[in-house]
């Protein structure tokens, strides 16, 4: 699909985004503990209910992630995030790759896509969505981004006193990192495109 749209992508008329949601939990700051094998180690566990859901879309060409926080992943927030992506991509059509989670396939989301694409040929749709294979997170490179961000905050686990600090550090890492790794290029590389 990318190869057949190469001209549109290179011209900047079609923006390719890979989308996913991440649920950051207070427990995500937990890091590994090493101890001698012949000694027992006690680890206190607190049932923290703090949680933040993030919607993210990594730009296939420049590796930047468009991040937005929500209370939960659901149809309404998915539609709001799609509107946000349209606002962040003026004069561009969007080619979105995402998983088949229930709220991506909901009637509300499908109706929204139908409304914004109404009267347009498929080649001119404002948003065209392509679903990854079911139960295959390895197809979505953004999974590696979530892992990198969570790994980064774990390095500072002893310095994170509150959940609001954890969210700030997670968001700071995402917003200040350009992602460039092999899984992001698994769908092909346009060698002539330079940023």
Backbone as JSON Lines, residues from 0, in Angstrom:
{"i":0,"aa":"X","n":[0.82,-1.19,0.0],"ca":[0.0,0.0,0.0],"c":[0.87,1.26,0.0]}
{"i":1,"aa":"X","n":[1.99,1.22,0.72],"ca":[2.87,2.39,0.74],"c":[3.51,2.62,-0.62]}
{"i":2,"aa":"X","n":[3.96,1.54,-1.25],"ca":[4.61,1.68,-2.56],"c":[3.65,2.26,-3.6]}
{"i":3,"aa":"X","n":[2.4,1.83,-3.56],"ca":[1.44,2.33,-4.55],"c":[1.06,3.79,-4.31]}
{"i":4,"aa":"X","n":[1.35,4.31,-3.12],"ca":[1.05,5.71,-2.81],"c":[2.32,6.55,-2.64]}
{"i":5,"aa":"X","n":[3.42,6.03,-3.14],"ca":[4.71,6.7,-2.93],"c":[4.71,8.16,-3.39]}
{"i":6,"aa":"X","n":[4.19,8.42,-4.56],"ca":[4.2,9.79,-5.08],"c":[3.43,10.73,-4.16]}
{"i":7,"aa":"X","n":[2.27,10.31,-3.68],"ca":[1.46,11.13,-2.78],"c":[2.17,11.34,-1.44]}
{"i":8,"aa":"X","n":[2.83,10.3,-0.95],"ca":[3.54,10.39,0.33],"c":[4.74,11.33,0.2]}
{"i":9,"aa":"X","n":[5.54,11.14,-0.86],"ca":[6.71,12.0,-1.07],"c":[6.33,13.45,-1.28]}
{"i":10,"aa":"X","n":[5.19,13.7,-1.9],"ca":[4.74,15.07,-2.15],"c":[4.13,15.71,-0.9]}
{"i":11,"aa":"X","n":[3.93,14.91,0.15],"ca":[3.37,15.45,1.38],"c":[1.86,15.57,1.37]}
{"i":12,"aa":"X","n":[1.22,14.99,0.38],"ca":[-0.25,15.05,0.31],"c":[-0.89,13.93,1.12]}
{"i":13,"aa":"X","n":[-0.13,12.87,1.4],"ca":[-0.63,11.72,2.15],"c":[0.34,11.47,3.31]}
{"i":14,"aa":"X","n":[-0.18,11.55,4.51],"ca":[0.64,11.34,5.71],"c":[0.35,9.95,6.26]}
{"i":15,"aa":"X","n":[1.4,9.18,6.5],"ca":[1.26,7.81,7.0],"c":[1.54,7.81,8.49]}
{"i":16,"aa":"X","n":[0.56,7.33,9.25],"ca":[0.68,7.29,10.71],"c":[0.36,5.88,11.21]}
{"i":17,"aa":"X","n":[1.14,5.42,12.17],"ca":[0.89,4.13,12.81],"c":[0.39,4.43,14.22]}
{"i":18,"aa":"X","n":[-0.8,3.96,14.55],"ca":[-1.51,4.37,15.76],"c":[-1.64,3.23,16.76]}
{"i":19,"aa":"X","n":[-1.62,3.63,18.04],"ca":[-1.89,2.68,19.11],"c":[-2.2,3.46,20.38]}
{"i":20,"aa":"X","n":[-2.71,2.76,21.37],"ca":[-2.96,3.35,22.67],"c":[-2.03,2.69,23.68]}
{"i":21,"aa":"X","n":[-1.69,3.44,24.71],"ca":[-0.84,2.94,25.78],"c":[-1.5,3.3,27.1]}
{"i":22,"aa":"X","n":[-1.49,2.38,28.03],"ca":[-2.04,2.63,29.35],"c":[-0.88,2.65,30.34]}
{"i":23,"aa":"X","n":[-0.55,3.85,30.8],"ca":[0.53,4.02,31.76],"c":[-0.04,3.84,33.16]}
{"i":24,"aa":"X","n":[0.56,2.93,33.91],"ca":[0.12,2.63,35.27],"c":[1.21,3.04,36.26]}
{"i":25,"aa":"X","n":[0.81,3.32,37.48],"ca":[1.79,3.67,38.5],"c":[2.82,2.55,38.64]}
{"i":26,"aa":"X","n":[2.4,1.31,38.51],"ca":[3.31,0.18,38.61],"c":[4.34,0.1,37.49]}
{"i":27,"aa":"X","n":[4.15,0.86,36.41],"ca":[5.1,0.83,35.29],"c":[6.45,1.42,35.67]}
{"i":28,"aa":"X","n":[6.52,2.15,36.78],"ca":[7.81,2.7,37.2],"c":[8.68,1.67,37.9]}
{"i":29,"aa":"X","n":[8.07,0.55,38.24],"ca":[8.77,-0.49,38.97],"c":[9.93,-1.03,38.16]}
{"i":30,"aa":"X","n":[11.04,-1.18,38.84],"ca":[12.22,-1.7,38.13],"c":[12.6,-3.05,38.73]}
{"i":31,"aa":"X","n":[13.58,-3.67,38.17],"ca":[14.04,-4.97,38.62],"c":[14.9,-4.83,39.87]}
{"i":32,"aa":"X","n":[14.87,-5.85,40.71],"ca":[15.68,-5.89,41.91],"c":[16.53,-7.15,41.86]}
{"i":33,"aa":"X","n":[17.82,-7.0,42.16],"ca":[18.73,-8.14,42.17],"c":[19.14,-8.41,43.62]}
{"i":34,"aa":"X","n":[19.2,-9.68,43.97],"ca":[19.59,-10.08,45.33],"c":[20.29,-11.42,45.24]}
{"i":35,"aa":"X","n":[21.05,-11.73,46.26],"ca":[21.71,-13.03,46.32],"c":[20.64,-14.12,46.34]}
{"i":36,"aa":"X","n":[20.95,-15.25,45.7],"ca":[19.95,-16.31,45.56],"c":[19.62,-16.99,46.88]}
{"i":37,"aa":"X","n":[20.51,-16.93,47.85],"ca":[20.24,-17.61,49.12],"c":[19.58,-16.7,50.16]}
{"i":38,"aa":"X","n":[19.18,-15.5,49.75],"ca":[18.53,-14.57,50.67],"c":[17.15,-14.2,50.14]}
{"i":39,"aa":"X","n":[16.22,-14.13,51.09],"ca":[14.86,-13.73,50.71],"c":[14.79,-12.22,50.61]}
{"i":40,"aa":"X","n":[14.05,-11.74,49.65],"ca":[13.86,-10.31,49.49],"c":[12.38,-9.99,49.56]}
{"i":41,"aa":"X","n":[12.05,-8.97,50.3],"ca":[10.65,-8.56,50.44],"c":[10.42,-7.32,49.59]}
{"i":42,"aa":"X","n":[9.39,-7.36,48.78],"ca":[9.04,-6.23,47.93],"c":[7.62,-5.83,48.29]}
{"i":43,"aa":"X","n":[7.47,-4.61,48.78],"ca":[6.14,-4.12,49.11],"c":[5.34,-3.85,47.86]}
{"i":44,"aa":"X","n":[4.09,-4.29,47.83],"ca":[3.23,-4.07,46.67],"c":[2.03,-3.26,47.11]}
{"i":45,"aa":"X","n":[1.81,-2.17,46.46],"ca":[0.66,-1.32,46.75],"c":[-0.26,-1.39,45.55]}
{"i":46,"aa":"X","n":[-1.53,-1.57,45.8],"ca":[-2.5,-1.66,44.71],"c":[-2.89,-0.24,44.27]}
{"i":47,"aa":"X","n":[-2.06,0.33,43.44],"ca":[-2.31,1.69,42.95],"c":[-3.27,1.64,41.77]}
{"i":48,"aa":"X","n":[-4.22,2.54,41.78],"ca":[-5.2,2.58,40.7],"c":[-4.95,3.74,39.74]}
{"i":49,"aa":"X","n":[-3.84,4.43,39.92],"ca":[-3.53,5.53,39.02],"c":[-3.25,4.99,37.63]}
{"i":50,"aa":"X","n":[-3.88,5.59,36.64],"ca":[-3.73,5.13,35.27],"c":[-3.92,6.3,34.33]}
{"i":51,"aa":"X","n":[-3.14,6.34,33.25],"ca":[-3.29,7.35,32.21],"c":[-3.26,6.64,30.87]}
{"i":52,"aa":"X","n":[-4.26,6.92,30.05],"ca":[-4.29,6.36,28.7],"c":[-3.76,7.41,27.73]}
{"i":53,"aa":"X","n":[-2.9,6.97,26.85],"ca":[-2.36,7.83,25.8],"c":[-2.73,7.25,24.44]}
{"i":54,"aa":"X","n":[-3.1,8.12,23.55],"ca":[-3.21,7.77,22.14],"c":[-1.95,8.32,21.49]}
{"i":55,"aa":"X","n":[-1.35,7.52,20.62],"ca":[-0.15,7.97,19.93],"c":[-0.16,7.53,18.48]}
{"i":56,"aa":"X","n":[0.41,8.37,17.65],"ca":[0.56,8.04,16.22],"c":[1.97,8.44,15.81]}
{"i":57,"aa":"X","n":[2.74,7.48,15.38],"ca":[4.1,7.78,14.93],"c":[4.06,8.04,13.43]}
{"i":58,"aa":"X","n":[4.68,9.14,13.04],"ca":[4.78,9.52,11.63],"c":[5.8,8.61,10.97]}
{"i":59,"aa":"X","n":[5.37,7.9,9.96],"ca":[6.21,6.9,9.29],"c":[7.48,7.51,8.72]}
{"i":60,"aa":"X","n":[7.41,8.76,8.26],"ca":[8.57,9.36,7.6],"c":[9.55,10.01,8.56]}
{"i":61,"aa":"X","n":[9.04,10.75,9.55],"ca":[9.97,11.5,10.39],"c":[10.17,10.92,11.79]}
{"i":62,"aa":"X","n":[9.44,9.87,12.15],"ca":[9.64,9.21,13.43],"c":[9.13,9.96,14.63]}
{"i":63,"aa":"X","n":[8.44,11.06,14.44],"ca":[7.87,11.81,15.56],"c":[6.55,11.21,15.97]}
{"i":64,"aa":"X","n":[6.25,11.29,17.26],"ca":[5.02,10.73,17.78],"c":[4.07,11.85,18.2]}
{"i":65,"aa":"X","n":[2.83,11.77,17.72],"ca":[1.79,12.71,18.11],"c":[1.04,12.09,19.28]}
{"i":66,"aa":"X","n":[1.2,12.68,20.46],"ca":[0.72,12.1,21.71],"c":[-0.41,12.94,22.29]}
{"i":67,"aa":"X","n":[-1.44,12.27,22.79],"ca":[-2.54,12.97,23.46],"c":[-3.08,12.08,24.57]}
{"i":68,"aa":"X","n":[-3.28,12.68,25.74],"ca":[-3.74,11.94,26.92],"c":[-5.26,11.93,27.0]}
{"i":69,"aa":"X","n":[-5.79,10.81,27.46],"ca":[-7.23,10.63,27.67],"c":[-7.45,9.83,28.95]}
{"i":70,"aa":"X","n":[-8.67,9.85,29.44],"ca":[-9.01,9.06,30.64],"c":[-9.11,7.58,30.31]}
{"i":71,"aa":"X","n":[-9.45,7.25,29.08],"ca":[-9.64,5.84,28.69],"c":[-9.56,5.71,27.18]}
{"i":72,"aa":"X","n":[-9.43,4.48,26.73],"ca":[-9.53,4.19,25.31],"c":[-10.97,3.81,25.02]}
{"i":73,"aa":"X","n":[-11.63,4.58,24.17],"ca":[-13.02,4.29,23.81],"c":[-13.35,4.97,22.48]}
{"i":74,"aa":"X","n":[-14.57,4.78,22.01],"ca":[-14.96,5.32,20.7],"c":[-14.91,6.84,20.66]}
{"i":75,"aa":"X","n":[-15.45,7.47,21.7],"ca":[-15.46,8.94,21.73],"c":[-14.07,9.53,21.71]}
{"i":76,"aa":"X","n":[-13.16,8.97,22.5],"ca":[-11.8,9.47,22.53],"c":[-11.05,9.14,21.24]}
{"i":77,"aa":"X","n":[-11.39,8.02,20.63],"ca":[-10.78,7.68,19.34],"c":[-11.18,8.71,18.29]}
{"i":78,"aa":"X","n":[-12.44,9.09,18.26],"ca":[-12.91,10.11,17.3],"c":[-12.23,11.44,17.58]}
{"i":79,"aa":"X","n":[-12.13,11.82,18.86],"ca":[-11.45,13.07,19.22],"c":[-9.99,13.03,18.76]}
{"i":80,"aa":"X","n":[-9.33,11.89,18.94],"ca":[-7.94,11.77,18.52],"c":[-7.81,11.84,16.99]}
{"i":81,"aa":"X","n":[-8.74,11.24,16.27],"ca":[-8.71,11.33,14.8],"c":[-8.88,12.78,14.35]}
{"i":82,"aa":"X","n":[-9.75,13.53,15.02],"ca":[-9.9,14.97,14.71],"c":[-8.59,15.71,14.99]}
{"i":83,"aa":"X","n":[-7.95,15.36,16.1],"ca":[-6.66,15.96,16.45],"c":[-5.63,15.69,15.35]}
{"i":84,"aa":"X","n":[-5.59,14.46,14.85],"ca":[-4.64,14.12,13.78],"c":[-4.92,14.93,12.51]}
{"i":85,"aa":"X","n":[-6.21,15.11,12.2],"ca":[-6.56,15.95,11.04],"c":[-6.08,17.38,11.24]}
{"i":86,"aa":"X","n":[-6.25,17.91,12.45],"ca":[-5.79,19.27,12.75],"c":[-4.27,19.39,12.65]}
{"i":87,"aa":"X","n":[-3.56,18.33,13.01],"ca":[-2.1,18.32,12.96],"c":[-1.56,18.06,11.55]}
{"i":88,"aa":"X","n":[-2.45,17.79,10.62],"ca":[-2.04,17.44,9.26],"c":[-2.82,18.26,8.23]}
{"i":89,"aa":"X","n":[-2.69,19.6,8.3],"ca":[-3.45,20.42,7.36],"c":[-3.05,20.13,5.91]}
{"i":90,"aa":"X","n":[-4.04,20.12,5.06],"ca":[-3.84,19.89,3.62],"c":[-3.24,18.52,3.3]}
{"i":91,"aa":"X","n":[-3.42,17.58,4.22],"ca":[-2.94,16.23,3.98],"c":[-4.07,15.24,4.23]}
{"i":92,"aa":"X","n":[-4.07,14.18,3.44],"ca":[-4.93,13.04,3.73],"c":[-4.15,12.12,4.65]}
{"i":93,"aa":"X","n":[-4.85,11.29,5.42],"ca":[-4.19,10.42,6.38],"c":[-4.37,8.96,6.0]}
{"i":94,"aa":"X","n":[-3.28,8.22,6.02],"ca":[-3.3,6.78,5.87],"c":[-2.89,6.22,7.23]}
{"i":95,"aa":"X","n":[-3.84,5.64,7.94],"ca":[-3.63,5.18,9.3],"c":[-3.54,3.67,9.36]}
{"i":96,"aa":"X","n":[-2.54,3.18,10.06],"ca":[-2.41,1.75,10.34],"c":[-2.65,1.59,11.84]}
{"i":97,"aa":"X","n":[-3.59,0.7,12.19],"ca":[-3.9,0.48,13.6],"c":[-4.42,-0.92,13.82]}
{"i":98,"aa":"X","n":[-4.58,-1.26,15.11],"ca":[-5.05,-2.61,15.42],"c":[-6.57,-2.68,15.37]}
{"i":99,"aa":"X","n":[-7.1,-3.84,15.61],"ca":[-8.54,-4.06,15.49],"c":[-9.28,-4.01,16.81]}
{"i":100,"aa":"X","n":[-8.79,-3.21,17.76],"ca":[-9.49,-3.12,19.04],"c":[-10.94,-2.71,18.82]}
{"i":101,"aa":"X","n":[-11.79,-3.1,19.73],"ca":[-13.24,-2.95,19.52],"c":[-13.66,-1.51,19.25]}
{"i":102,"aa":"X","n":[-13.07,-0.54,19.95],"ca":[-13.51,0.84,19.73],"c":[-12.97,1.42,18.43]}
{"i":103,"aa":"X","n":[-11.98,0.83,17.81],"ca":[-11.57,1.25,16.46],"c":[-12.61,0.81,15.43]}
{"i":104,"aa":"X","n":[-13.29,-0.3,15.72],"ca":[-14.25,-0.88,14.79],"c":[-15.7,-0.5,15.13]}
{"i":105,"aa":"X","n":[-15.89,0.31,16.15],"ca":[-17.24,0.6,16.63],"c":[-18.07,1.35,15.59]}
{"i":106,"aa":"X","n":[-19.38,1.3,15.76],"ca":[-20.29,2.02,14.86],"c":[-20.03,3.52,14.92]}
{"i":107,"aa":"X","n":[-19.73,4.05,16.11],"ca":[-19.47,5.49,16.23],"c":[-18.26,5.9,15.39]}
{"i":108,"aa":"X","n":[-17.18,5.14,15.48],"ca":[-15.98,5.47,14.71],"c":[-16.24,5.28,13.22]}
{"i":109,"aa":"X","n":[-16.91,4.2,12.86],"ca":[-17.22,3.96,11.44],"c":[-18.12,5.07,10.88]}
{"i":110,"aa":"X","n":[-19.09,5.51,11.67],"ca":[-19.96,6.62,11.24],"c":[-19.17,7.9,11.07]}
{"i":111,"aa":"X","n":[-18.24,8.17,11.99],"ca":[-17.39,9.36,11.87],"c":[-16.57,9.32,10.59]}
{"i":112,"aa":"X","n":[-15.94,8.17,10.31],"ca":[-15.15,8.03,9.09],"c":[-16.03,8.19,7.86]}
{"i":113,"aa":"X","n":[-17.23,7.64,7.91],"ca":[-18.17,7.79,6.8],"c":[-18.54,9.24,6.55]}
{"i":114,"aa":"X","n":[-18.73,10.01,7.63],"ca":[-19.09,11.42,7.49],"c":[-17.96,12.24,6.88]}
{"i":115,"aa":"X","n":[-16.72,12.05,7.36],"ca":[-15.64,12.89,6.84],"c":[-15.2,12.49,5.44]}
{"i":116,"aa":"X","n":[-15.5,11.25,5.07],"ca":[-15.13,10.78,3.73],"c":[-16.31,10.8,2.76]}
{"i":117,"aa":"X","n":[-17.44,11.27,3.23],"ca":[-18.67,11.25,2.43],"c":[-18.5,12.0,1.11]}
{"i":118,"aa":"X","n":[-18.92,11.36,0.05],"ca":[-18.89,11.97,-1.27],"c":[-17.52,11.94,-1.94]}
{"i":119,"aa":"X","n":[-16.53,11.35,-1.3],"ca":[-15.19,11.3,-1.87],"c":[-14.9,9.89,-2.38]}
{"i":120,"aa":"X","n":[-14.13,9.83,-3.47],"ca":[-13.68,8.51,-3.93],"c":[-12.67,7.98,-2.92]}
{"i":121,"aa":"X","n":[-12.46,6.67,-2.89],"ca":[-11.55,6.07,-1.91],"c":[-10.15,6.69,-2.0]}
{"i":122,"aa":"X","n":[-9.71,7.05,-3.18],"ca":[-8.38,7.66,-3.34],"c":[-8.3,9.05,-2.72]}
{"i":123,"aa":"X","n":[-9.44,9.68,-2.47],"ca":[-9.46,11.03,-1.92],"c":[-9.93,11.09,-0.46]}
{"i":124,"aa":"X","n":[-10.18,9.94,0.15],"ca":[-10.64,9.94,1.55],"c":[-9.69,10.76,2.41]}
{"i":125,"aa":"X","n":[-10.25,11.52,3.35],"ca":[-9.44,12.29,4.3],"c":[-8.71,11.36,5.26]}
{"i":126,"aa":"X","n":[-9.38,10.28,5.66],"ca":[-8.75,9.27,6.51],"c":[-9.04,7.9,5.93]}
{"i":127,"aa":"X","n":[-7.98,7.16,5.66],"ca":[-8.1,5.77,5.2],"c":[-7.42,4.9,6.26]}
{"i":128,"aa":"X","n":[-8.15,3.96,6.82],"ca":[-7.63,3.1,7.89],"c":[-7.34,1.7,7.39]}
{"i":129,"aa":"X","n":[-6.19,1.18,7.78],"ca":[-5.79,-0.17,7.46],"c":[-5.54,-0.89,8.78]}
{"i":130,"aa":"X","n":[-6.12,-2.05,8.94],"ca":[-6.01,-2.79,10.19],"c":[-4.85,-3.79,10.12]}
{"i":131,"aa":"X","n":[-4.08,-3.84,11.21],"ca":[-3.05,-4.86,11.34],"c":[-3.7,-6.22,11.52]}
{"i":132,"aa":"X","n":[-2.93,-7.27,11.35],"ca":[-3.44,-8.62,11.58],"c":[-3.87,-8.75,13.04]}
{"i":133,"aa":"X","n":[-4.89,-9.55,13.31],"ca":[-5.35,-9.7,14.7],"c":[-4.28,-10.3,15.61]}
{"i":134,"aa":"X","n":[-4.24,-9.81,16.83],"ca":[-3.34,-10.33,17.87],"c":[-1.88,-10.39,17.42]}
{"i":135,"aa":"X","n":[-1.43,-9.32,16.77],"ca":[-0.06,-9.3,16.26],"c":[0.58,-7.93,16.52]}
{"i":136,"aa":"X","n":[0.88,-7.62,17.8],"ca":[1.45,-6.32,18.11],"c":[2.81,-6.07,17.45]}
{"i":137,"aa":"X","n":[3.48,-7.14,17.03],"ca":[4.78,-6.96,16.38],"c":[4.66,-6.24,15.04]}
{"i":138,"aa":"X","n":[3.44,-6.17,14.48],"ca":[3.25,-5.45,13.22],"c":[3.24,-3.93,13.43]}
{"i":139,"aa":"X","n":[3.02,-3.48,14.67],"ca":[2.91,-2.05,14.92],"c":[4.15,-1.54,15.63]}
{"i":140,"aa":"X","n":[5.01,-0.78,14.92],"ca":[6.24,-0.27,15.52],"c":[6.04,0.62,16.73]}
{"i":141,"aa":"X","n":[4.86,1.19,16.89],"ca":[4.64,2.06,18.04],"c":[4.73,1.29,19.36]}
{"i":142,"aa":"X","n":[4.52,-0.02,19.3],"ca":[4.69,-0.84,20.5],"c":[6.11,-0.71,21.04]}
{"i":143,"aa":"X","n":[7.1,-0.6,20.14],"ca":[8.48,-0.41,20.56],"c":[8.68,0.95,21.22]}
{"i":144,"aa":"X","n":[7.93,1.94,20.76],"ca":[8.03,3.28,21.36],"c":[7.49,3.26,22.78]}
{"i":145,"aa":"X","n":[6.33,2.63,22.98],"ca":[5.79,2.54,24.34],"c":[6.79,1.84,25.25]}
{"i":146,"aa":"X","n":[7.39,0.75,24.76],"ca":[8.35,0.01,25.56],"c":[9.57,0.87,25.89]}
{"i":147,"aa":"X","n":[10.08,1.61,24.9],"ca":[11.24,2.48,25.15],"c":[10.91,3.53,26.2]}
{"i":148,"aa":"X","n":[9.74,4.12,26.12],"ca":[9.35,5.17,27.07],"c":[9.21,4.6,28.48]}
{"i":149,"aa":"X","n":[8.58,3.43,28.6],"ca":[8.42,2.82,29.92],"c":[9.77,2.37,30.48]}
{"i":150,"aa":"X","n":[10.64,1.87,29.63],"ca":[11.98,1.47,30.07],"c":[12.75,2.69,30.56]}
{"i":151,"aa":"X","n":[12.6,3.81,29.86],"ca":[13.3,5.03,30.24],"c":[12.85,5.52,31.62]}
{"i":152,"aa":"X","n":[11.55,5.54,31.89],"ca":[11.09,6.01,33.21],"c":[11.49,5.04,34.31]}
{"i":153,"aa":"X","n":[11.61,3.75,33.99],"ca":[12.04,2.77,35.0],"c":[13.46,3.04,35.47]}
{"i":154,"aa":"X","n":[14.28,3.62,34.62],"ca":[15.66,3.94,35.0],"c":[15.7,4.94,36.16]}
{"i":155,"aa":"X","n":[14.63,5.72,36.28],"ca":[14.58,6.76,37.3],"c":[13.55,6.45,38.38]}
{"i":156,"aa":"X","n":[13.22,5.18,38.55],"ca":[12.12,4.8,39.44],"c":[12.3,5.32,40.86]}
{"i":157,"aa":"X","n":[13.52,5.37,41.35],"ca":[13.75,5.84,42.72],"c":[13.53,7.35,42.85]}
{"i":158,"aa":"X","n":[13.51,8.05,41.73],"ca":[13.38,9.5,41.75],"c":[11.96,9.98,41.42]}
{"i":159,"aa":"X","n":[11.05,9.07,41.24],"ca":[9.68,9.43,40.83],"c":[8.76,9.3,42.04]}
{"i":160,"aa":"X","n":[8.45,10.42,42.71],"ca":[7.67,10.34,43.94],"c":[6.15,10.21,43.74]}
{"i":161,"aa":"X","n":[5.64,10.67,42.6],"ca":[4.19,10.65,42.41],"c":[3.85,10.23,40.99]}
{"i":162,"aa":"X","n":[2.58,9.88,40.81],"ca":[2.12,9.48,39.48],"c":[2.17,10.65,38.5]}
{"i":163,"aa":"X","n":[1.92,11.87,38.97],"ca":[2.0,13.03,38.07],"c":[3.42,13.23,37.58]}
{"i":164,"aa":"X","n":[4.43,12.93,38.42],"ca":[5.82,12.99,37.97],"c":[6.1,11.91,36.92]}
{"i":165,"aa":"X","n":[5.55,10.72,37.15],"ca":[5.72,9.63,36.2],"c":[5.15,10.01,34.83]}
{"i":166,"aa":"X","n":[3.94,10.58,34.82],"ca":[3.32,11.0,33.56],"c":[4.18,12.06,32.88]}
{"i":167,"aa":"X","n":[4.68,13.03,33.66],"ca":[5.5,14.1,33.08],"c":[6.74,13.51,32.41]}
{"i":168,"aa":"X","n":[7.42,12.59,33.1],"ca":[8.64,11.99,32.54],"c":[8.34,11.17,31.28]}
{"i":169,"aa":"X","n":[7.26,10.42,31.3],"ca":[6.85,9.62,30.14],"c":[6.59,10.53,28.95]}
{"i":170,"aa":"X","n":[5.8,11.59,29.17],"ca":[5.47,12.54,28.09],"c":[6.71,13.28,27.61]}
{"i":171,"aa":"X","n":[7.6,13.66,28.52],"ca":[8.82,14.37,28.13],"c":[9.65,13.5,27.19]}
{"i":172,"aa":"X","n":[9.81,12.23,27.55],"ca":[10.59,11.32,26.72],"c":[9.97,11.2,25.33]}
{"i":173,"aa":"X","n":[8.67,11.0,25.25],"ca":[7.99,10.85,23.96],"c":[8.15,12.11,23.11]}
{"i":174,"aa":"X","n":[7.95,13.27,23.71],"ca":[7.97,14.53,22.95],"c":[9.37,14.97,22.55]}
{"i":175,"aa":"X","n":[10.38,14.45,23.2],"ca":[11.75,14.89,22.92],"c":[12.61,13.8,22.29]}
{"i":176,"aa":"X","n":[11.97,12.8,21.73],"ca":[12.69,11.72,21.09],"c":[12.19,11.54,19.66]}
{"i":177,"aa":"X","n":[13.13,11.43,18.74],"ca":[12.79,11.03,17.37],"c":[13.11,9.55,17.28]}
{"i":178,"aa":"X","n":[12.14,8.77,16.88],"ca":[12.28,7.33,16.88],"c":[12.74,6.83,15.52]}
{"i":179,"aa":"X","n":[13.8,6.05,15.53],"ca":[14.35,5.5,14.3],"c":[14.89,4.11,14.63]}
{"i":180,"aa":"X","n":[14.13,3.1,14.33],"ca":[14.55,1.74,14.62],"c":[14.01,0.83,13.53]}
{"i":181,"aa":"X","n":[14.54,-0.38,13.47],"ca":[14.24,-1.28,12.36],"c":[12.76,-1.56,12.18]}
{"i":182,"aa":"X","n":[12.02,-1.76,13.28],"ca":[10.61,-2.11,13.12],"c":[9.8,-0.97,12.49]}
{"i":183,"aa":"X","n":[10.28,0.27,12.63],"ca":[9.58,1.39,11.99],"c":[9.73,1.34,10.48]}
{"i":184,"aa":"X","n":[10.79,0.7,10.0],"ca":[11.04,0.62,8.56],"c":[10.63,-0.72,7.96]}
{"i":185,"aa":"X","n":[9.91,-1.54,8.72],"ca":[9.57,-2.88,8.22],"c":[8.66,-2.87,7.0]}
{"i":186,"aa":"X","n":[8.01,-1.75,6.73],"ca":[7.1,-1.69,5.6],"c":[7.74,-1.07,4.36]}
{"i":187,"aa":"X","n":[9.04,-0.83,4.43],"ca":[9.75,-0.29,3.27],"c":[10.27,1.1,3.57]}
{"i":188,"aa":"X","n":[11.28,1.49,2.86],"ca":[11.91,2.78,3.08],"c":[11.92,3.54,1.76]}
{"i":189,"aa":"X","n":[11.61,4.82,1.83],"ca":[11.7,5.67,0.64],"c":[13.03,6.39,0.73]}
{"i":190,"aa":"X","n":[14.03,5.87,0.06],"ca":[15.39,6.38,0.23],"c":[15.55,7.81,-0.26]}
{"i":191,"aa":"X","n":[14.72,8.29,-1.15],"ca":[14.86,9.63,-1.68],"c":[14.31,10.7,-0.76]}
{"i":192,"aa":"X","n":[13.52,10.31,0.22],"ca":[12.93,11.29,1.11],"c":[13.92,11.65,2.19]}
{"i":193,"aa":"X","n":[14.22,12.92,2.33],"ca":[15.18,13.4,3.32],"c":[14.48,14.42,4.21]}
{"i":194,"aa":"X","n":[14.75,14.29,5.51],"ca":[14.22,15.27,6.47],"c":[15.36,15.79,7.3]}
